Amino acid sequence: MHSILRPAVVLFAALSIVTGIAYPLVVTGIGQSVFPSQAAGSFVLRDGKTVGSALIAQGFTSNAHFWSRPSATSPDPYNAANSGGSNLGPLNPALVDAVKARIDALKAADPDNTLPVPVDLVTASGSGLDPDISLAAAQYQAARVARASGVPLTQVQSLIDANAQGRLLGFIGEPRVNVFALNLALDAIKAKPPAQ
């Protein structure tokens, strides 16, 4: 029995050290040296205070701000501790009703908008926390945001262009814009005193 138990305990201890201590330390070290901002949570600071993360969507509800994708987290929306999709299929009546309600809310907030409603403004992402929206979704909201914020539409569209991100590695995904970064840039413009 001793001849069987000893190698098993030694192997268990060795693998615990390698997989439980050494590997996490090496991966964390590489992550912090190669991607320091992302490894630290991509926190965004304003006036020395953390106001959010560029990696997690926030629920903006003011007409003077761009709105994020809908959140699928529950019971609280945009809850990073409860990331996950709704798992509702395209024929599920609950999803159909939720999408219709979101379209109605978008139309009520901007009744004169004749652009087609981008799908990412009415459906949640797989994580329920996607911080980005498509450029079409940002452009769809531009007129409402300009009207409600008092920032000229051309300046709002320039903000969208300035904050746009291309495809990852030039071919993965779609061009997008981070809603949190876009709203922070918008707030910075609103906070500036008017030019004399």
C-alpha positions as CSV (number, residue, x, y, z in Angstrom):
1,M,0.0,0.0,0.0
2,H,2.8,2.4,0.9
3,S,4.4,1.9,-2.6
4,I,1.2,3.0,-4.3
5,L,0.2,5.8,-1.9
6,R,3.5,7.6,-1.9
7,P,3.8,8.2,-5.7
8,A,0.1,9.3,-5.8
9,V,0.7,11.9,-3.0
10,V,3.9,13.2,-4.6
11,L,2.3,13.5,-8.0
12,F,-0.8,15.2,-6.5
13,A,1.5,17.7,-4.7
14,A,3.7,18.3,-7.7
15,L,0.7,18.9,-10.0
16,S,-0.9,21.2,-7.4
17,I,2.2,23.3,-7.3
18,V,2.5,23.4,-11.1
19,T,-1.2,24.0,-11.9
20,G,-2.2,25.9,-8.8
21,I,0.7,28.1,-8.2
22,A,3.3,28.2,-11.0
23,Y,1.0,28.3,-14.0
24,P,-1.3,31.1,-12.6
25,L,1.8,33.2,-11.6
26,V,3.4,32.8,-15.0
27,V,0.2,33.6,-16.9
28,T,-0.6,36.6,-14.7
29,G,3.0,37.9,-15.1
30,I,2.8,37.6,-18.9
31,G,-0.6,39.2,-19.0
32,Q,0.5,42.1,-16.8
33,S,3.6,42.7,-18.8
34,V,2.1,42.3,-22.3
35,F,-1.4,43.7,-21.7
36,P,-1.1,45.8,-18.5
37,S,-4.4,47.8,-18.9
38,Q,-6.5,44.8,-19.8
39,A,-5.0,42.7,-17.0
40,A,-5.8,45.4,-14.5
41,G,-9.5,45.5,-15.6
42,S,-9.2,48.4,-18.2
43,F,-10.5,50.8,-15.6
44,V,-11.3,54.3,-16.7
45,L,-10.3,57.2,-14.4
46,R,-11.9,60.6,-14.4
47,D,-10.6,63.2,-12.0
48,G,-8.6,60.5,-10.2
49,K,-11.7,58.3,-9.6
50,T,-12.6,55.0,-11.2
51,V,-15.8,55.6,-13.2
52,G,-16.0,52.3,-15.0
53,S,-14.3,49.7,-17.2
54,A,-13.8,49.9,-20.9
55,L,-14.5,46.2,-21.1
56,I,-18.0,46.2,-19.5
57,A,-21.1,47.9,-20.8
58,Q,-23.0,50.4,-18.6
59,G,-26.7,51.2,-18.7
60,F,-27.0,54.7,-20.1
61,T,-30.6,55.9,-20.1
62,S,-30.4,59.6,-20.8
63,N,-31.3,60.8,-24.2
64,A,-28.2,62.9,-24.1
65,H,-26.0,59.8,-24.1
66,F,-25.5,56.9,-26.5
67,W,-27.2,53.8,-25.3
68,S,-25.4,50.4,-24.9
69,R,-26.6,47.1,-26.2
70,P,-29.4,45.7,-24.0
71,S,-28.2,43.6,-21.1
72,A,-29.1,40.0,-20.5
73,T,-27.9,39.9,-16.9
74,S,-30.4,39.5,-14.2
75,P,-31.8,40.5,-11.8
76,D,-29.7,43.7,-12.3
77,P,-28.8,44.8,-15.8
78,Y,-25.1,45.3,-16.7
79,N,-24.1,43.2,-13.7
80,A,-20.6,42.0,-14.4
81,A,-20.8,39.4,-11.6
82,N,-23.7,37.7,-13.5
83,S,-22.5,37.7,-17.1
84,G,-24.4,35.5,-19.5
85,G,-26.8,35.6,-22.4
86,S,-30.6,35.2,-22.2
87,N,-30.4,31.8,-24.1
88,L,-33.7,32.7,-25.8
89,G,-34.0,31.3,-29.4
90,P,-35.2,33.5,-32.3
91,L,-38.7,32.0,-32.2
92,N,-39.1,32.4,-28.5
93,P,-42.1,34.7,-27.8
94,A,-40.3,36.3,-24.8
95,L,-37.4,37.4,-27.1
96,V,-39.8,38.6,-29.8
97,D,-41.7,40.7,-27.2
98,A,-38.5,42.1,-25.7
99,V,-37.2,43.1,-29.1
100,K,-40.5,44.8,-30.0
101,A,-40.5,46.7,-26.7
102,R,-36.9,47.8,-27.4
103,I,-37.8,49.0,-30.9
104,D,-40.8,50.9,-29.5
105,A,-38.5,52.5,-26.9
106,L,-36.0,53.6,-29.6
107,K,-38.8,55.0,-31.7
108,A,-40.4,56.8,-28.8
109,A,-37.1,58.4,-27.9
110,D,-36.5,59.6,-31.5
111,P,-39.8,59.5,-33.5
112,D,-38.5,61.3,-36.5
113,N,-35.7,58.8,-37.1
114,T,-36.3,56.9,-40.3
115,L,-33.1,54.8,-40.3
116,P,-33.5,51.1,-39.9
117,V,-33.0,50.0,-36.3
118,P,-29.6,48.2,-36.0
119,V,-30.0,44.7,-34.5
120,D,-27.4,45.3,-31.8
121,L,-29.6,48.0,-30.2
122,V,-32.4,45.5,-29.6
123,T,-30.6,42.3,-28.8
124,A,-28.2,41.4,-26.0
125,S,-24.7,40.0,-26.7
126,G,-23.7,36.5,-25.6
127,S,-22.2,37.9,-22.4
128,G,-24.9,40.5,-21.8
129,L,-22.1,43.0,-21.1
130,D,-20.7,43.9,-24.6
131,P,-19.3,47.4,-24.3
132,D,-19.3,48.1,-28.0
133,I,-22.0,48.9,-30.5
134,S,-21.8,48.9,-34.3
135,L,-21.1,52.2,-36.2
136,A,-24.7,51.9,-37.6
137,A,-26.0,51.8,-34.0
138,A,-24.0,54.8,-33.1
139,Q,-25.2,56.7,-36.2
140,Y,-28.8,55.7,-35.5
141,Q,-28.5,57.5,-32.1
142,A,-26.5,60.5,-33.3
143,A,-29.4,62.9,-34.0
144,R,-31.2,62.1,-30.7
145,V,-27.9,62.6,-28.7
146,A,-27.2,65.8,-30.5
147,R,-30.6,67.2,-29.9
148,A,-30.7,66.2,-26.2
149,S,-27.2,67.2,-25.4
150,G,-27.0,70.5,-27.3
151,V,-23.9,69.3,-29.1
152,P,-24.1,70.0,-32.9
153,L,-24.8,66.9,-34.9
154,T,-21.6,67.3,-37.0
155,Q,-19.6,67.3,-33.7
156,V,-21.4,64.2,-32.5
157,Q,-20.7,62.4,-35.7
158,S,-17.0,63.5,-35.5
159,L,-16.9,61.9,-32.0
160,I,-18.2,58.7,-33.4
161,D,-15.6,58.7,-36.1
162,A,-12.8,59.6,-33.6
163,N,-13.8,56.7,-31.3
164,A,-14.4,54.1,-34.0
165,Q,-12.4,51.0,-33.9
166,G,-11.7,48.9,-36.9
167,R,-11.8,45.1,-37.4
168,L,-9.5,43.2,-35.1
169,L,-6.3,42.4,-37.0
170,G,-8.0,43.9,-40.0
171,F,-10.4,41.1,-40.7
172,I,-12.0,39.8,-37.5
173,G,-15.4,41.2,-36.4
174,E,-17.0,44.4,-37.5
175,P,-16.0,48.1,-37.0
176,R,-17.4,49.3,-33.7
177,V,-17.4,52.0,-31.1
178,N,-17.1,51.7,-27.3
179,V,-20.2,53.3,-25.8
180,F,-18.5,54.2,-22.5
181,A,-15.6,56.0,-24.2
182,L,-17.9,57.7,-26.6
183,N,-20.1,59.0,-23.8
184,L,-17.0,60.2,-21.8
185,A,-15.8,62.1,-24.9
186,L,-19.3,63.6,-25.3
187,D,-19.4,64.6,-21.6
188,A,-16.0,66.3,-22.0
189,I,-17.3,68.4,-24.8
190,K,-20.4,69.4,-22.8
191,A,-18.2,70.3,-19.9
192,K,-16.1,72.7,-21.9
193,P,-17.0,76.4,-21.6
194,P,-18.3,77.9,-24.8
195,A,-15.7,79.6,-27.0
196,Q,-15.7,83.3,-26.7
